Amino acid sequence: MALAESGNLAVGGVQYLWQEHNAFLDGLLGTVKLSLIAGILSTILGLIVAAMRVSPIPALRIAGTAWSGFFRNTPLTLVFLGTSVVLPIVGIRFAWADAIGLDTFFIFAVIALSTYTSCFVADAIRSGFNSVPVGQAEAARAVGMTFGQTLRLVVLPQALRTVLPPLASMYIAMIKNSAIAEFFNVGELTKFFDDSVRDHPEHLYAEFIAVALGYIVLTLLVSAAFNLAERKLAVTR
């Protein structure tokens, strides 16, 4: 009897997921879109902050250290809350987002996730910079390269091999951290799970497994991409 009931629940869960597959795919796409945009922005911002932290200009070093220290020691939930509450208070509402089909809270989520992740990206990149022998930078300056040219042409290409593994971990963590956006009404996987459980609690296990598999697939794809990049760079050594 119990086995029959379990079987019926499993079949019912699969049927429910098939009926709601469009909503699930929308949530998955929302997570991909949020993570992809935030990943690009956090990489750019993290690279800038890392360059500031190794800059010969004291003011830039202080600013870069302050940025990393503030966001690294602030819970991500508070960063989301501060972004979604403080920005509208000061008049920043991103009215143009509607014109391109983006929700304002999605923009807030991108800002919160990218700024928070940028400090960890910056730390990883700075560690990569420090792994390059000092003589490399000194030789570059000796032939007349500027600080920016030294970073871009000499230090960064060598540091890239070192920073790929920690960066992969950062981006995987960022995908999982994107679940917090659900509490700010951003459509993604966790919001699909929350809405489904509220409306159809009888399919809890099927909904949980589907969403968990969605996150697992995304993180495995990121891991595979970085592993491929590592192998490509190893061949060129």
C-alpha positions in Angstrom: 0.0 0.0 0.0 2.8 2.4 1.0 4.7 1.5 -2.2 1.7 2.1 -4.3 1.1 5.5 -2.7 4.8 6.4 -3.2 4.6 5.3 -6.8 1.5 7.4 -7.4 3.2 10.5 -5.8 6.3 10.0 -8.0 4.2 9.7 -11.2 2.1 12.7 -10.1 5.2 14.7 -9.5 6.6 13.9 -12.9 3.3 14.8 -14.6 3.2 18.0 -12.6 6.7 19.0 -13.7 5.9 18.2 -17.3 2.9 20.5 -17.1 4.9 23.2 -15.5 8.1 22.8 -17.6 7.7 26.2 -19.1 7.7 27.8 -15.7 10.7 25.7 -14.7 12.6 26.7 -17.9 11.7 30.4 -17.2 13.2 30.0 -13.7 16.3 28.3 -15.1 16.7 31.0 -17.7 16.3 33.7 -15.1 19.1 32.1 -13.0 21.4 31.8 -16.1 20.7 35.4 -17.1 21.2 36.8 -13.6 24.4 34.8 -13.1 25.8 35.5 -16.6 25.4 39.3 -16.4 26.5 39.4 -12.8 29.5 37.2 -13.6 30.6 39.5 -16.4 30.2 42.7 -14.4 31.9 41.1 -11.3 34.9 40.1 -13.4 35.3 43.5 -14.9 34.9 45.2 -11.5 37.1 42.7 -9.7 39.8 43.2 -12.3 39.6 47.0 -11.7 39.7 46.6 -7.9 42.6 44.1 -8.1 44.6 46.6 -10.3 43.8 49.3 -7.7 45.1 47.1 -4.9 48.4 46.6 -6.5 48.6 50.2 -7.9 51.7 52.3 -7.0 49.2 55.1 -6.1 48.4 55.0 -2.4 44.9 56.5 -2.8 43.9 53.7 -5.3 45.3 51.0 -3.0 43.3 52.4 -0.1 40.1 52.6 -2.2 40.5 49.1 -3.5 41.2 47.7 -0.1 38.2 49.5 1.4 35.9 48.1 -1.4 37.0 44.5 -0.9 36.9 44.8 2.9 33.4 46.3 3.0 31.7 43.8 0.6 33.6 40.8 1.8 32.5 41.3 5.4 28.9 42.2 4.6 26.3 39.4 4.3 25.0 39.1 0.8 21.4 39.4 2.0 22.2 42.9 3.4 23.8 43.9 0.1 20.6 42.8 -1.7 18.5 44.7 0.9 20.6 47.8 0.7 20.6 47.8 -3.0 16.8 47.3 -3.4 15.9 49.8 -0.7 18.6 52.5 -0.7 18.8 53.0 -4.4 15.1 53.8 -4.9 15.3 56.1 -1.9 18.1 58.2 -3.5 16.1 58.3 -6.8 17.8 55.5 -8.7 15.0 53.4 -10.2 16.2 52.3 -13.7 13.0 53.2 -15.5 14.7 52.4 -18.8 14.8 48.7 -17.8 11.1 48.3 -18.8 12.0 49.4 -22.3 14.3 46.4 -22.8 12.1 43.9 -20.9 14.0 43.8 -17.6 12.4 44.2 -14.2 13.8 46.9 -12.0 14.4 44.4 -9.2 16.4 42.2 -11.6 18.7 45.2 -12.1 19.0 45.6 -8.4 19.8 41.9 -8.1 22.5 42.2 -10.7 24.1 45.1 -8.9 24.0 43.4 -5.5 25.4 40.1 -6.8 28.1 41.6 -9.0 29.4 44.0 -6.4 29.4 41.3 -3.7 31.2 38.8 -5.9 33.7 41.4 -7.3 35.6 41.6 -4.0 36.3 37.8 -4.1 37.2 38.0 -7.8 39.5 40.8 -6.9 41.2 38.8 -4.2 41.7 35.9 -6.5 43.1 38.0 -9.3 45.4 39.9 -6.9 46.7 36.6 -5.6 47.5 35.7 -9.2 49.3 39.0 -9.7 51.4 38.3 -6.6 52.3 34.8 -8.0 54.1 36.4 -10.9 57.8 36.9 -10.1 58.6 40.6 -9.3 61.4 40.5 -11.9 58.9 40.2 -14.7 57.3 43.5 -13.8 60.6 45.2 -13.2 61.8 44.0 -16.6 58.7 45.4 -18.2 59.2 48.8 -16.5 62.9 48.7 -17.6 61.9 48.6 -21.2 59.5 51.6 -20.8 56.1 49.9 -20.2 53.6 51.8 -18.2 51.8 50.3 -15.1 48.8 49.5 -17.2 50.8 47.9 -20.0 52.7 45.8 -17.5 49.6 44.4 -16.0 47.8 43.8 -19.3 50.7 42.4 -21.4 53.1 40.8 -18.8 51.4 40.1 -15.4 47.8 39.2 -16.3 48.6 36.5 -19.0 50.9 34.7 -16.5 48.5 35.2 -13.6 45.6 33.8 -15.5 46.8 30.2 -15.1 46.9 30.6 -11.4 43.5 32.4 -10.9 41.3 30.0 -13.0 40.7 27.4 -10.2 39.6 30.0 -7.5 37.6 31.9 -10.1 35.7 28.8 -11.0 34.8 28.4 -7.3 33.7 32.0 -7.1 31.4 31.7 -10.1 29.9 28.5 -8.8 29.2 30.1 -5.5 27.7 33.1 -7.3 25.2 30.8 -9.1 24.1 29.4 -5.8 24.1 32.8 -4.2 21.7 34.0 -6.9 18.9 32.1 -5.0 18.7 35.1 -2.6 17.2 37.1 -5.5 14.0 35.1 -5.0 13.3 37.0 -1.8 13.2 40.2 -3.9 10.7 38.9 -6.4 13.2 38.1 -9.1 12.2 35.2 -11.3 14.7 32.4 -11.1 14.9 28.8 -10.0 14.3 29.3 -6.3 11.3 31.5 -7.0 9.9 28.7 -9.2 10.4 26.3 -6.3 8.8 28.6 -3.7 5.8 29.3 -5.9 5.4 25.6 -6.8 5.6 24.5 -3.2 3.1 27.1 -2.1 0.5 26.2 -4.7 1.2 22.4 -4.9 2.8 21.2 -1.7 1.9 17.6 -2.6 4.7 17.6 -5.2 7.4 18.9 -2.8 9.9 16.2 -3.5 9.6 16.4 -7.3 9.9 20.2 -7.2 12.9 20.0 -4.9 14.7 17.4 -7.0 14.0 19.3 -10.3 15.4 22.6 -8.9 18.4 20.9 -7.3 19.2 19.2 -10.6 19.0 22.6 -12.3 21.6 24.1 -10.0 23.8 21.1 -10.3 23.7 21.2 -14.1 24.6 24.9 -14.1 27.5 24.5 -11.7 28.8 21.4 -13.6 28.8 23.4 -16.8 30.9 26.2 -15.2 33.3 23.7 -13.8 33.7 21.9 -17.1 34.3 25.2 -18.9 37.0 26.2 -16.5 38.6 22.7 -16.6 38.7 23.1 -20.4 40.3 26.5 -20.1 42.9 25.2 -17.7 43.9 22.4 -20.1 44.1 24.8 -23.0 46.4 27.1 -21.0 48.5 24.2 -19.8 49.2 23.2 -23.4 50.5 26.6 -24.2 53.0 26.7 -21.3 
